[in-house]
Amino acid sequence: MPSNGSGRQPKYQRIAAELKAAIQVGTYGPGDRLPGENDLMATYGVARMTARQALGVLQTEGIVEARKGAGVFVRDFRLIRRRGIQRLAGDIWGAGRSIWEADTEDRDPSVELLSVSEEAAPPGIGALLGLGEDDRVCVRRRRFVLDGKPVLVSTSYLDAVLATGTPIAEPDTGPGGIYARLADLGRRPVRFREEIRSRMPGPEEAAALALVPGTPVVLVCRTAFAADGQVVEVNEMILDSAAYILDYEFDAP
């Protein structure tokens, strides 16, 4: 396995690349234990810190997971392919399905409702929704779990005047979720915009997603527009970057 090639790439990165290649060709399959720090030190003639950094690279990328007292194992977790355009099609939520189901196919998803509340609009959110300074918003916070792993935390903001007294402000919004209920109210979303960026998580975000130290998160802010151009929902999402593939397919303009 050791490489004799030279170059400026740090040793730990070369070791990580070789371990990754071994996983990709099936030398190590899902659930298999990788060589430990002592094994890597002996095989590559490196210090413990170098071996630890190599394994840390694979952990950060979501390829492996460390089990306390047992070692580092290849993750038995299929990446989520988030098809950013197809998942928002009206024939999904309009037929009573959740957008989340479009991402998870035949797997075992669950949604944990963290809170539903009426609050003052955070800076910028009220302006997007076209609200006045003293207007309030309905806030829905959820955590999405797949195959027992938390992968996304989502916060939706809607005009409280629109949402109060409707299923949108209830724990269970019913078939099709928020967008189906907006359609029931005559405010069907017909256009969406998503802004995407990445950063390191804060402590609460890392805890909510059970992230390995050093794992960044992907931030997706989706704005939903009604036919008259009015924003009817702003959804701020925090994704475990090691769990997702963001897939966007569209025709050339």
ZADREN-525135 format. One line per 2 residues: number of its first residue (from 0); for each residue x, y, z of N, C-alpha, C, O. Coordinates in nm, 3 decimals. Example, Ala and Ser with C-alpha at 12.3 -4.5 7.8 and 13.67 -1.06 7.14 Angstrom:
<kolpas>
0 = 1.319,-0.569,0.780,1.230,-0.450,0.780,1.320,-0.330,0.780,1.424,-0.332,0.846; 1.285,-0.225,0.708,1.367,-0.106,0.714,1.290,0.003,0.787,1.341,0.114,0.804;
</kolpas>
This chain:
<kolpas>
0 = 0.081,-0.122,0.000,0.000,0.000,0.000,0.084,0.127,0.000,0.043,0.224,-0.063; 0.200,0.132,0.068,0.275,0.255,0.073,0.317,0.302,-0.064,0.347,0.222,-0.152;
2 = 0.319,0.432,-0.083,0.359,0.491,-0.209,0.501,0.542,-0.197,0.538,0.602,-0.096; 0.581,0.519,-0.300,0.718,0.568,-0.301,0.729,0.700,-0.376,0.839,0.754,-0.390;
4 = 0.616,0.751,-0.424,0.620,0.874,-0.502,0.658,0.992,-0.415,0.627,0.996,-0.296; 0.723,1.085,-0.476,0.761,1.205,-0.403,0.663,1.315,-0.438,0.572,1.293,-0.519;
6 = 0.680,1.427,-0.382,0.591,1.539,-0.410,0.575,1.623,-0.288,0.626,1.591,-0.180; 0.503,1.731,-0.304,0.487,1.824,-0.194,0.365,1.793,-0.110,0.344,1.858,-0.007;
8 = 0.285,1.697,-0.149,0.166,1.663,-0.071,0.210,1.607,0.064,0.295,1.518,0.069; 0.154,1.658,0.174,0.191,1.606,0.306,0.169,1.456,0.316,0.082,1.399,0.250;
10 = 0.252,1.392,0.400,0.244,1.246,0.413,0.106,1.199,0.455,0.057,1.098,0.405; 0.042,1.273,0.546,-0.088,1.226,0.594,-0.192,1.228,0.482,-0.281,1.144,0.479;
12 = -0.180,1.324,0.391,-0.273,1.330,0.279,-0.250,1.216,0.181,-0.345,1.161,0.125; -0.122,1.178,0.160,-0.093,1.065,0.072,-0.147,0.936,0.132,-0.202,0.851,0.062;
14 = -0.130,0.921,0.263,-0.181,0.800,0.329,-0.333,0.797,0.319,-0.392,0.693,0.289; -0.397,0.911,0.345,-0.543,0.918,0.335,-0.591,0.884,0.195,-0.691,0.814,0.178;
16 = -0.518,0.934,0.092,-0.557,0.906,-0.046,-0.546,0.757,-0.077,-0.631,0.703,-0.147; -0.444,0.691,-0.025,-0.429,0.548,-0.050,-0.536,0.467,0.023,-0.588,0.369,-0.032;
18 = -0.568,0.507,0.144,-0.676,0.439,0.216,-0.810,0.459,0.145,-0.889,0.365,0.134; -0.833,0.580,0.096,-0.956,0.608,0.023,-0.965,0.522,-0.103,-1.070,0.467,-0.135;
20 = -0.854,0.512,-0.175,-0.852,0.430,-0.296,-0.881,0.284,-0.262,-0.950,0.215,-0.337; -0.827,0.236,-0.149,-0.851,0.098,-0.109,-0.998,0.074,-0.076,-1.052,-0.033,-0.101;
22 = -1.062,0.177,-0.021,-1.206,0.166,0.008,-1.285,0.165,-0.123,-1.381,0.088,-0.137; -1.246,0.249,-0.216,-1.319,0.260,-0.343,-1.314,0.132,-0.425,-1.410,0.099,-0.494;
24 = -1.202,0.058,-0.419,-1.190,-0.067,-0.497,-1.241,-0.188,-0.419,-1.242,-0.299,-0.471; -1.283,-0.165,-0.295,-1.344,-0.274,-0.219,-1.251,-0.350,-0.129,-1.291,-0.449,-0.068;
26 = -1.125,-0.306,-0.117,-1.034,-0.372,-0.023,-1.091,-0.364,0.118,-1.083,-0.459,0.195; -1.149,-0.249,0.149,-1.222,-0.232,0.274,-1.366,-0.197,0.239,-1.392,-0.097,0.173;
28 = -1.459,-0.279,0.283,-1.600,-0.256,0.254,-1.672,-0.191,0.370,-1.612,-0.171,0.476; -1.801,-0.158,0.352,-1.879,-0.099,0.460,-1.874,-0.184,0.587,-1.899,-0.305,0.583;
30 = -1.841,-0.119,0.697,-1.833,-0.189,0.824,-1.698,-0.248,0.855,-1.675,-0.293,0.968; -1.606,-0.249,0.758,-1.472,-0.305,0.783,-1.387,-0.208,0.865,-1.402,-0.086,0.856;
32 = -1.299,-0.266,0.945,-1.207,-0.186,1.027,-1.083,-0.152,0.945,-1.024,-0.238,0.880; -1.044,-0.025,0.948,-0.923,0.019,0.880,-0.801,-0.008,0.968,-0.814,-0.027,1.089;
34 = -0.682,-0.010,0.908,-0.561,-0.018,0.990,-0.560,0.096,1.092,-0.595,0.209,1.061; -0.519,0.063,1.214,-0.515,0.164,1.319,-0.390,0.249,1.311,-0.308,0.233,1.221;
36 = -0.375,0.339,1.408,-0.260,0.429,1.409,-0.129,0.352,1.415,-0.034,0.385,1.343; -0.123,0.249,1.499,0.001,0.171,1.511,0.034,0.102,1.379,0.151,0.096,1.340;
38 = -0.069,0.049,1.312,-0.047,-0.019,1.184,0.007,0.080,1.080,0.101,0.049,1.008; -0.053,0.197,1.074,-0.009,0.296,0.976,0.132,0.347,1.007,0.210,0.372,0.916;
40 = 0.163,0.362,1.134,0.298,0.404,1.173,0.402,0.303,1.124,0.507,0.341,1.073; 0.371,0.174,1.141,0.465,0.071,1.100,0.473,0.059,0.949,0.582,0.042,0.894;
42 = 0.360,0.068,0.882,0.357,0.050,0.736,0.425,0.165,0.664,0.499,0.144,0.568; 0.400,0.287,0.709,0.448,0.405,0.637,0.571,0.470,0.701,0.630,0.561,0.643;
44 = 0.610,0.423,0.819,0.725,0.483,0.885,0.701,0.627,0.925,0.789,0.711,0.909; 0.582,0.655,0.978,0.546,0.792,1.015,0.517,0.801,1.164,0.502,0.699,1.232;
46 = 0.510,0.924,1.212,0.477,0.947,1.353,0.329,0.925,1.378,0.248,0.924,1.284; 0.294,0.908,1.504,0.154,0.884,1.540,0.064,0.999,1.494,-0.047,0.975,1.446;
48 = 0.111,1.121,1.508,0.028,1.235,1.469,-0.004,1.230,1.320,-0.115,1.263,1.279; 0.092,1.189,1.238,0.068,1.179,1.094,-0.037,1.073,1.065,-0.127,1.095,0.984;
50 = -0.026,0.958,1.132,-0.125,0.852,1.113,-0.262,0.898,1.157,-0.363,0.869,1.092; -0.266,0.971,1.267,-0.395,1.021,1.320,-0.457,1.123,1.223,-0.578,1.122,1.201;
52 = -0.373,1.209,1.167,-0.423,1.308,1.070,-0.480,1.239,0.946,-0.582,1.282,0.893; -0.416,1.134,0.900,-0.464,1.061,0.781,-0.603,1.005,0.805,-0.692,1.019,0.722;
54 = -0.621,0.941,0.920,-0.753,0.887,0.952,-0.853,1.000,0.973,-0.972,0.985,0.942; -0.805,1.113,1.025,-0.894,1.227,1.046,-0.948,1.284,0.917,-1.062,1.330,0.911;
56 = -0.866,1.281,0.811,-0.912,1.328,0.680,-1.033,1.245,0.635,-1.132,1.301,0.587; -1.025,1.115,0.649,-1.135,1.028,0.606,-1.258,1.047,0.693,-1.371,1.038,0.645;
58 = -1.237,1.074,0.820,-1.351,1.101,0.908,-1.420,1.230,0.868,-1.543,1.235,0.861; -1.342,1.334,0.841,-1.399,1.462,0.803,-1.479,1.452,0.674,-1.581,1.519,0.659;
60 = -1.434,1.368,0.581,-1.504,1.351,0.455,-1.623,1.256,0.467,-1.694,1.233,0.369; -1.645,1.203,0.587,-1.761,1.116,0.608,-1.744,0.976,0.554,-1.843,0.903,0.542;
62 = -1.622,0.936,0.522,-1.598,0.803,0.465,-1.588,0.698,0.574,-1.628,0.583,0.554; -1.535,0.737,0.689,-1.517,0.642,0.799,-1.572,0.704,0.927,-1.600,0.823,0.934;
64 = -1.587,0.619,1.029,-1.629,0.667,1.160,-1.546,0.599,1.267,-1.512,0.481,1.255; -1.514,0.674,1.371,-1.437,0.618,1.482,-1.533,0.565,1.588,-1.631,0.630,1.624;
66 = -1.504,0.445,1.636,-1.583,0.386,1.743,-1.493,0.372,1.864,-1.390,0.305,1.859; -1.532,0.435,1.971,-1.447,0.444,2.089,-1.407,0.305,2.138,-1.491,0.219,2.163;
68 = -1.276,0.285,2.150,-1.223,0.159,2.200,-1.220,0.047,2.098,-1.174,-0.063,2.128; -1.269,0.075,1.976,-1.275,-0.033,1.876,-1.193,-0.002,1.752,-1.141,-0.094,1.689;
70 = -1.179,0.125,1.714,-1.102,0.159,1.596,-1.180,0.247,1.500,-1.280,0.309,1.537; -1.132,0.252,1.377,-1.194,0.333,1.272,-1.249,0.240,1.165,-1.179,0.151,1.117;
72 = -1.376,0.261,1.129,-1.447,0.169,1.041,-1.504,0.244,0.921,-1.539,0.361,0.930; -1.511,0.174,0.807,-1.574,0.230,0.688,-1.722,0.248,0.717,-1.789,0.156,0.763;
74 = -1.773,0.367,0.689,-1.913,0.396,0.718,-2.007,0.315,0.630,-1.987,0.303,0.509; -2.108,0.263,0.691,-2.213,0.193,0.617,-2.329,0.290,0.598,-2.437,0.271,0.653;
76 = -2.304,0.395,0.520,-2.403,0.501,0.501,-2.395,0.550,0.358,-2.290,0.596,0.314; -2.505,0.539,0.286,-2.508,0.588,0.148,-2.532,0.739,0.148,-2.618,0.790,0.221;
78 = -2.455,0.809,0.068,-2.474,0.953,0.057,-2.614,0.985,0.005,-2.672,0.909,-0.073; -2.667,1.097,0.049,-2.798,1.144,0.005,-2.778,1.230,-0.120,-2.703,1.327,-0.118;
80 = -2.844,1.193,-0.227,-2.838,1.274,-0.348,-2.956,1.372,-0.346,-3.070,1.334,-0.370; -2.925,1.495,-0.317,-3.029,1.599,-0.305,-3.046,1.667,-0.440,-2.968,1.754,-0.479;
82 = -3.150,1.626,-0.511,-3.176,1.681,-0.644,-3.251,1.812,-0.627,-3.374,1.815,-0.612; -3.175,1.921,-0.630,-3.226,2.050,-0.588,-3.343,2.103,-0.667,-3.419,2.184,-0.615;
84 = -3.359,2.060,-0.791,-3.469,2.110,-0.874,-3.586,2.013,-0.874,-3.700,2.053,-0.847; -3.559,1.886,-0.903,-3.667,1.788,-0.914,-3.744,1.770,-0.783,-3.865,1.746,-0.786;
86 = -3.675,1.781,-0.668,-3.740,1.757,-0.539,-3.847,1.861,-0.507,-3.934,1.836,-0.424; -3.841,1.980,-0.572,-3.936,2.086,-0.544,-4.055,2.087,-0.640,-4.139,2.177,-0.635;
88 = -4.063,1.987,-0.728,-4.172,1.982,-0.825,-4.307,1.976,-0.754,-4.323,1.906,-0.654; -4.403,2.052,-0.807,-4.535,2.056,-0.747,-4.606,1.922,-0.744,-4.692,1.900,-0.659;
90 = -4.571,1.832,-0.837,-4.640,1.703,-0.836,-4.590,1.612,-0.725,-4.645,1.504,-0.705; -4.486,1.653,-0.652,-4.442,1.578,-0.533,-4.524,1.619,-0.413,-4.597,1.538,-0.356;
92 = -4.512,1.747,-0.372,-4.587,1.789,-0.254,-4.735,1.806,-0.284,-4.818,1.796,-0.193; -4.769,1.833,-0.411,-4.910,1.844,-0.448,-4.983,1.711,-0.440,-5.105,1.708,-0.427;
94 = -4.907,1.600,-0.447,-4.966,1.467,-0.436,-4.962,1.416,-0.292,-4.992,1.299,-0.267; -4.924,1.503,-0.198,-4.924,1.463,-0.058,-4.794,1.405,-0.008,-4.788,1.359,0.107;
96 = -4.689,1.404,-0.091,-4.560,1.355,-0.046,-4.479,1.470,0.012,-4.503,1.586,-0.019; -4.384,1.436,0.097,-4.295,1.539,0.149,-4.173,1.550,0.059,-4.132,1.453,-0.006;
98 = -4.114,1.669,0.055,-3.993,1.690,-0.022,-3.882,1.598,0.029,-3.802,1.547,-0.049; -3.879,1.578,0.158,-3.779,1.492,0.222,-3.784,1.351,0.164,-3.680,1.288,0.145;
100 = -3.904,1.300,0.135,-3.917,1.165,0.078,-3.848,1.157,-0.057,-3.797,1.051,-0.094; -3.846,1.266,-0.132,-3.783,1.264,-0.263,-3.632,1.243,-0.254,-3.570,1.196,-0.349;
102 = -3.573,1.277,-0.140,-3.429,1.259,-0.121,-3.392,1.119,-0.074,-3.281,1.073,-0.099; -3.485,1.052,-0.007,-3.446,0.934,0.071,-3.483,0.801,0.008,-3.440,0.697,0.058;
104 = -3.560,0.801,-0.099,-3.593,0.679,-0.175,-3.644,0.569,-0.083,-3.746,0.586,-0.016; -3.573,0.454,-0.080,-3.623,0.338,-0.007,-3.562,0.326,0.133,-3.563,0.218,0.191;
106 = -3.510,0.435,0.186,-3.439,0.428,0.313,-3.533,0.459,0.430,-3.654,0.466,0.412; -3.477,0.479,0.548,-3.557,0.491,0.670,-3.547,0.633,0.726,-3.470,0.657,0.819;
108 = -3.624,0.727,0.670,-3.615,0.866,0.716,-3.711,0.894,0.832,-3.813,0.827,0.849; -3.676,0.994,0.910,-3.769,1.044,1.010,-3.745,1.194,1.027,-3.635,1.244,1.002;
110 = -3.849,1.264,1.070,-3.840,1.408,1.092,-3.876,1.436,1.237,-3.982,1.397,1.284; -3.787,1.504,1.306,-3.812,1.543,1.445,-3.852,1.690,1.448,-3.774,1.778,1.410;
112 = -3.972,1.716,1.492,-4.016,1.854,1.508,-3.956,1.910,1.636,-3.989,1.863,1.745; -3.870,2.008,1.623,-3.804,2.066,1.740,-3.891,2.172,1.807,-3.896,2.181,1.929;
114 = -3.959,2.252,1.725,-4.047,2.355,1.782,-4.131,2.418,1.673,-4.092,2.421,1.556; -4.248,2.469,1.713,-4.331,2.556,1.629,-4.367,2.675,1.716,-4.421,2.658,1.826;
116 = -4.338,2.795,1.669,-4.360,2.911,1.755,-4.386,3.036,1.671,-4.360,3.038,1.550; -4.437,3.138,1.737,-4.452,3.269,1.675,-4.350,3.360,1.739,-4.343,3.371,1.861;
118 = -4.269,3.427,1.656,-4.157,3.504,1.707,-4.141,3.633,1.628,-4.201,3.652,1.522; -4.058,3.721,1.683,-4.016,3.837,1.606,-3.928,3.789,1.492,-3.851,3.694,1.509;
120 = -3.938,3.852,1.377,-3.860,3.809,1.260,-3.712,3.841,1.281,-3.678,3.952,1.320; -3.622,3.742,1.257,-3.479,3.770,1.263,-3.439,3.875,1.159,-3.511,3.894,1.061;
122 = -3.328,3.942,1.179,-3.284,4.043,1.082,-3.279,3.986,0.940,-3.221,3.879,0.917; -3.338,4.056,0.848,-3.336,4.014,0.709,-3.453,3.927,0.669,-3.498,3.935,0.554;
124 = -3.503,3.845,0.759,-3.612,3.752,0.724,-3.741,3.829,0.701,-3.813,3.804,0.604; -3.771,3.922,0.792,-3.893,4.000,0.778,-3.896,4.078,0.647,-4.000,4.089,0.581;
126 = -3.780,4.133,0.610,-3.774,4.209,0.485,-3.799,4.119,0.365,-3.868,4.159,0.272; -3.744,3.997,0.366,-3.768,3.903,0.257,-3.916,3.870,0.244,-3.969,3.858,0.133;
128 = -3.982,3.856,0.358,-4.125,3.821,0.359,-4.214,3.944,0.335,-4.336,3.930,0.328; -4.155,4.061,0.323,-4.233,4.182,0.300,-4.308,4.228,0.423,-4.414,4.289,0.411;
130 = -4.254,4.201,0.543,-4.323,4.234,0.668,-4.276,4.369,0.723,-4.168,4.418,0.690; -4.360,4.426,0.807,-4.324,4.549,0.876,-4.235,4.520,0.995,-4.214,4.404,1.032;
132 = -4.184,4.624,1.054,-4.087,4.611,1.163,-4.144,4.537,1.283,-4.072,4.464,1.350; -4.273,4.554,1.310,-4.333,4.491,1.427,-4.409,4.362,1.395,-4.464,4.299,1.485;
134 = -4.411,4.322,1.269,-4.481,4.199,1.231,-4.404,4.077,1.280,-4.283,4.081,1.300; -4.478,3.968,1.298,-4.417,3.847,1.352,-4.421,3.734,1.250,-4.493,3.739,1.150;
136 = -4.341,3.631,1.279,-4.331,3.518,1.187,-4.364,3.388,1.260,-4.342,3.375,1.380; -4.418,3.293,1.185,-4.435,3.156,1.231,-4.305,3.083,1.199,-4.258,3.084,1.086;
138 = -4.248,3.018,1.301,-4.118,2.952,1.285,-4.133,2.803,1.313,-4.181,2.763,1.419; -4.092,2.722,1.216,-4.094,2.576,1.230,-3.950,2.525,1.225,-3.881,2.542,1.124;
140 = -3.905,2.460,1.334,-3.770,2.405,1.339,-3.778,2.252,1.341,-3.851,2.193,1.420; -3.701,2.190,1.250,-3.705,2.044,1.237,-3.564,1.989,1.221,-3.473,2.057,1.174;
142 = -3.549,1.863,1.261,-3.424,1.791,1.236,-3.458,1.664,1.159,-3.551,1.591,1.193; -3.380,1.639,1.054,-3.405,1.525,0.966,-3.300,1.417,0.994,-3.180,1.444,0.995;
144 = -3.348,1.296,1.014,-3.263,1.183,1.050,-3.281,1.073,0.946,-3.393,1.040,0.909; -3.170,1.017,0.900,-3.175,0.910,0.801,-3.086,0.795,0.845,-2.970,0.814,0.879;
146 = -3.144,0.675,0.844,-3.071,0.555,0.887,-3.009,0.576,1.025,-2.899,0.529,1.052; -3.082,0.646,1.111,-3.036,0.669,1.247,-2.937,0.783,1.262,-2.889,0.808,1.373;
148 = -2.903,0.854,1.153,-2.804,0.962,1.159,-2.869,1.097,1.130,-2.936,1.110,1.028; -2.853,1.197,1.218,-2.904,1.331,1.185,-2.821,1.391,1.072,-2.698,1.391,1.077;
150 = -2.890,1.443,0.970,-2.818,1.493,0.852,-2.852,1.638,0.818,-2.780,1.702,0.742; -2.962,1.691,0.873,-3.005,1.825,0.834,-3.089,1.887,0.945,-3.171,1.819,1.007;
152 = -3.069,2.015,0.968,-3.155,2.094,1.056,-3.215,2.206,0.972,-3.144,2.275,0.899; -3.346,2.223,0.983,-3.418,2.316,0.896,-3.504,2.411,0.979,-3.568,2.369,1.076;
154 = -3.504,2.539,0.942,-3.589,2.639,1.007,-3.667,2.714,0.899,-3.608,2.780,0.814; -3.800,2.703,0.904,-3.887,2.771,0.808,-3.950,2.893,0.873,-3.991,2.889,0.989;
156 = -3.956,3.003,0.797,-4.018,3.127,0.844,-4.131,3.165,0.749,-4.112,3.168,0.627; -4.249,3.193,0.806,-4.364,3.237,0.727,-4.433,3.352,0.800,-4.420,3.366,0.921;
158 = -4.505,3.432,0.726,-4.583,3.541,0.784,-4.682,3.482,0.885,-4.765,3.398,0.850; -4.673,3.527,1.011,-4.759,3.473,1.116,-4.906,3.500,1.086,-4.991,3.417,1.121;
160 = -4.939,3.612,1.022,-5.079,3.642,0.989,-5.133,3.536,0.893,-5.248,3.496,0.904; -5.051,3.492,0.801,-5.092,3.390,0.705,-5.102,3.252,0.770,-5.194,3.176,0.741;
162 = -5.007,3.220,0.860,-4.996,3.083,0.911,-5.082,3.056,1.034,-5.129,2.944,1.053; -5.104,3.156,1.118,-5.177,3.135,1.243,-5.319,3.085,1.217,-5.390,3.138,1.132;
164 = -5.357,2.983,1.293,-5.491,2.926,1.277,-5.501,2.825,1.165,-5.611,2.777,1.136; -5.391,2.792,1.101,-5.389,2.693,0.993,-5.299,2.577,1.035,-5.227,2.589,1.134;
166 = -5.302,2.464,0.961,-5.213,2.352,0.994,-5.065,2.387,0.988,-4.982,2.315,1.045; -5.029,2.496,0.919,-4.888,2.536,0.913,-4.834,2.564,1.053,-4.717,2.540,1.080;
168 = -4.920,2.614,1.141,-4.879,2.646,1.277,-4.901,2.530,1.374,-4.880,2.545,1.494; -4.942,2.415,1.322,-4.963,2.296,1.404,-4.843,2.202,1.393,-4.767,2.212,1.296;
170 = -4.825,2.112,1.488,-4.713,2.016,1.477,-4.716,1.935,1.349,-4.612,1.913,1.287; -4.834,1.890,1.309,-4.848,1.810,1.186,-4.914,1.896,1.080,-5.031,1.932,1.094;
172 = -4.842,1.930,0.975,-4.897,2.015,0.870,-4.984,1.938,0.772,-5.053,1.997,0.689; -4.981,1.803,0.780,-5.063,1.723,0.690,-4.988,1.684,0.563,-4.874,1.724,0.543;
174 = -5.054,1.604,0.477,-4.989,1.554,0.355,-4.937,1.666,0.266,-5.007,1.765,0.241; -4.814,1.650,0.219,-4.755,1.750,0.131,-4.685,1.863,0.204,-4.617,1.944,0.141;
176 = -4.703,1.871,0.337,-4.630,1.969,0.416,-4.669,2.113,0.394,-4.781,2.142,0.349; -4.578,2.203,0.424,-4.604,2.347,0.420,-4.652,2.394,0.284,-4.745,2.474,0.275;
178 = -4.590,2.344,0.177,-4.624,2.396,0.044,-4.765,2.356,0.003,-4.835,2.434,-0.063; -4.808,2.237,0.040,-4.945,2.197,0.010,-5.045,2.283,0.088,-5.151,2.317,0.036;
180 = -5.010,2.318,0.212,-5.100,2.402,0.291,-5.102,2.546,0.239,-5.206,2.612,0.243; -4.988,2.594,0.190,-4.989,2.726,0.127,-5.078,2.725,0.003,-5.149,2.822,-0.024;
182 = -5.074,2.616,-0.073,-5.162,2.604,-0.190,-5.308,2.608,-0.148,-5.391,2.668,-0.215; -5.340,2.542,-0.035,-5.478,2.543,0.016,-5.523,2.685,0.048,-5.641,2.717,0.038;
184 = -5.427,2.769,0.087,-5.458,2.907,0.124,-5.455,3.002,0.005,-5.469,3.123,0.021; -5.436,2.947,-0.115,-5.427,3.031,-0.234,-5.292,3.096,-0.252,-5.280,3.191,-0.330;
186 = -5.188,3.047,-0.182,-5.053,3.105,-0.190,-4.955,2.997,-0.236,-4.846,2.983,-0.180; -4.993,2.923,-0.337,-4.911,2.813,-0.388,-4.774,2.864,-0.435,-4.767,2.961,-0.512;
188 = -4.665,2.801,-0.390,-4.534,2.841,-0.443,-4.519,2.800,-0.589,-4.550,2.687,-0.626; -4.472,2.893,-0.671,-4.454,2.862,-0.813,-4.309,2.882,-0.858,-4.273,2.846,-0.970;
190 = -4.227,2.940,-0.771,-4.087,2.962,-0.805,-4.003,2.956,-0.677,-4.048,2.997,-0.570; -3.881,2.903,-0.691,-3.793,2.891,-0.576,-3.654,2.945,-0.611,-3.611,2.940,-0.726;
192 = -3.587,2.996,-0.510,-3.447,3.035,-0.525,-3.368,2.976,-0.408,-3.412,2.985,-0.294; -3.252,2.917,-0.436,-3.168,2.863,-0.331,-3.030,2.927,-0.337,-2.968,2.933,-0.443;
194 = -2.982,2.973,-0.223,-2.847,3.026,-0.208,-2.769,2.928,-0.122,-2.818,2.884,-0.018; -2.648,2.894,-0.165,-2.569,2.789,-0.100,-2.432,2.842,-0.063,-2.365,2.907,-0.144;
196 = -2.390,2.813,0.057,-2.253,2.842,0.097,-2.209,2.739,0.201,-2.289,2.657,0.245; -2.083,2.745,0.240,-2.030,2.646,0.334,-1.947,2.717,0.440,-1.885,2.820,0.413;
198 = -1.947,2.662,0.560,-1.865,2.714,0.670,-1.852,2.606,0.776,-1.914,2.500,0.765; -1.771,2.632,0.877,-1.761,2.541,0.990,-1.882,2.562,1.083,-1.930,2.675,1.096;
200 = -1.930,2.456,1.147,-2.048,2.469,1.233,-2.016,2.532,1.367,-1.902,2.525,1.415; -2.117,2.592,1.428,-2.106,2.634,1.566,-2.127,2.514,1.657,-2.169,2.408,1.610;
202 = -2.100,2.528,1.787,-2.113,2.415,1.880,-2.252,2.352,1.881,-2.264,2.229,1.882; -2.357,2.433,1.880,-2.493,2.379,1.882,-2.524,2.305,1.753,-2.591,2.201,1.755;
204 = -2.477,2.357,1.641,-2.500,2.291,1.512,-2.427,2.158,1.506,-2.482,2.058,1.460; -2.302,2.157,1.553,-2.225,2.032,1.553,-2.291,1.927,1.641,-2.291,1.809,1.607;
206 = -2.346,1.970,1.754,-2.413,1.875,1.844,-2.542,1.823,1.782,-2.571,1.704,1.791; -2.618,1.912,1.718,-2.747,1.871,1.659,-2.727,1.770,1.547,-2.812,1.683,1.526;
208 = -2.615,1.781,1.474,-2.590,1.692,1.362,-2.490,1.582,1.396,-2.453,1.501,1.310; -2.445,1.578,1.523,-2.349,1.476,1.567,-2.228,1.470,1.475,-2.189,1.363,1.429;
210 = -2.169,1.587,1.448,-2.061,1.598,1.352,-1.926,1.560,1.412,-1.899,1.588,1.528; -1.844,1.496,1.331,-1.705,1.472,1.367,-1.632,1.605,1.365,-1.652,1.684,1.272;
212 = -1.546,1.635,1.464,-1.473,1.762,1.463,-1.401,1.784,1.330,-1.338,1.693,1.276; -1.412,1.907,1.279,-1.348,1.940,1.152,-1.439,1.926,1.032,-1.399,1.960,0.920;
214 = -1.563,1.877,1.052,-1.656,1.861,0.941,-1.731,1.990,0.915,-1.798,2.040,1.005; -1.723,2.046,0.795,-1.799,2.167,0.765,-1.946,2.136,0.741,-1.985,2.020,0.725;
216 = -2.026,2.239,0.739,-2.168,2.226,0.704,-2.195,2.305,0.577,-2.123,2.399,0.543; -2.301,2.265,0.508,-2.349,2.338,0.391,-2.475,2.413,0.433,-2.566,2.355,0.493;
218 = -2.480,2.541,0.402,-2.597,2.623,0.434,-2.676,2.646,0.306,-2.623,2.695,0.207; -2.804,2.610,0.310,-2.893,2.633,0.197,-3.006,2.723,0.245,-3.079,2.688,0.338;
220 = -3.021,2.837,0.181,-3.133,2.926,0.212,-3.227,2.925,0.092,-3.192,2.972,-0.016; -3.347,2.871,0.113,-3.446,2.863,0.003,-3.556,2.965,0.026,-3.611,2.977,0.136;
222 = -3.588,3.039,-0.080,-3.697,3.133,-0.079,-3.805,3.084,-0.174,-3.776,3.051,-0.289; -3.929,3.078,-0.126,-4.042,3.032,-0.208,-4.130,3.150,-0.243,-4.166,3.230,-0.157;
224 = -4.166,3.161,-0.372,-4.244,3.275,-0.422,-4.381,3.228,-0.471,-4.392,3.123,-0.534; -4.484,3.306,-0.442,-4.617,3.283,-0.498,-4.623,3.344,-0.638,-4.528,3.409,-0.682;
226 = -4.735,3.323,-0.706,-4.748,3.368,-0.846,-4.736,3.520,-0.860,-4.694,3.569,-0.965; -4.773,3.595,-0.756,-4.765,3.741,-0.764,-4.627,3.794,-0.727,-4.607,3.915,-0.718;
228 = -4.531,3.703,-0.704,-4.395,3.743,-0.671,-4.369,3.759,-0.523,-4.255,3.783,-0.483; -4.472,3.747,-0.441,-4.457,3.763,-0.296,-4.384,3.640,-0.238,-4.415,3.527,-0.275;
230 = -4.289,3.663,-0.149,-4.221,3.554,-0.079,-4.316,3.496,0.026,-4.368,3.570,0.110; -4.338,3.366,0.023,-4.431,3.303,0.117,-4.360,3.216,0.220,-4.420,3.179,0.321;
232 = -4.234,3.183,0.196,-4.157,3.107,0.295,-4.009,3.132,0.272,-3.962,3.142,0.159; -3.935,3.141,0.384,-3.789,3.138,0.381,-3.746,3.019,0.466,-3.787,3.007,0.582;
234 = -3.664,2.933,0.408,-3.621,2.812,0.478,-3.469,2.811,0.485,-3.402,2.805,0.382; -3.416,2.817,0.606,-3.271,2.810,0.628,-3.234,2.669,0.673,-3.282,2.621,0.775;
236 = -3.149,2.603,0.595,-3.112,2.464,0.621,-2.962,2.451,0.649,-2.881,2.517,0.586; -2.928,2.365,0.742,-2.789,2.333,0.773,-2.770,2.185,0.746,-2.834,2.102,0.811;
238 = -2.683,2.150,0.651,-2.663,2.012,0.608,-2.526,1.963,0.653,-2.428,2.037,0.648; -2.519,1.838,0.696,-2.391,1.771,0.718,-2.326,1.752,0.581,-2.376,1.676,0.499;
240 = -2.215,1.822,0.557,-2.154,1.817,0.424,-2.106,1.678,0.387,-2.094,1.646,0.268; -2.077,1.594,0.487,-2.028,1.459,0.459,-2.140,1.363,0.423,-2.113,1.249,0.384;
242 = -2.265,1.407,0.434,-2.378,1.317,0.409,-2.445,1.342,0.275,-2.527,1.261,0.232; -2.412,1.453,0.208,-2.490,1.496,0.092,-2.408,1.508,-0.037,-2.290,1.541,-0.035;
244 = -2.477,1.480,-0.148,-2.435,1.523,-0.281,-2.543,1.620,-0.330,-2.660,1.583,-0.336; -2.504,1.743,-0.363,-2.601,1.840,-0.414,-2.604,1.829,-0.566,-2.504,1.854,-0.633;
246 = -2.719,1.792,-0.620,-2.734,1.758,-0.761,-2.831,1.857,-0.825,-2.949,1.860,-0.790; -2.781,1.938,-0.920,-2.866,2.035,-0.991,-2.859,2.008,-1.140,-2.752,2.015,-1.201;
248 = -2.972,1.978,-1.199,-2.979,1.949,-1.343,-3.082,2.042,-1.406,-3.196,2.048,-1.360; -3.042,2.115,-1.511,-3.134,2.209,-1.574,-3.093,2.235,-1.717,-2.978,2.214,-1.755;
250 = -3.189,2.281,-1.796,-3.162,2.311,-1.937,-3.078,2.440,-1.947,-3.085,2.526,-1.860; -3.001,2.449,-2.054,-2.924,2.571,-2.077,-3.020,2.684,-2.110,-3.116,2.664,-2.184;
252 = -2.996,2.804,-2.056,-3.084,2.918,-2.083,-3.072,2.962,-2.229,-3.139,3.057,-2.271;
</kolpas>
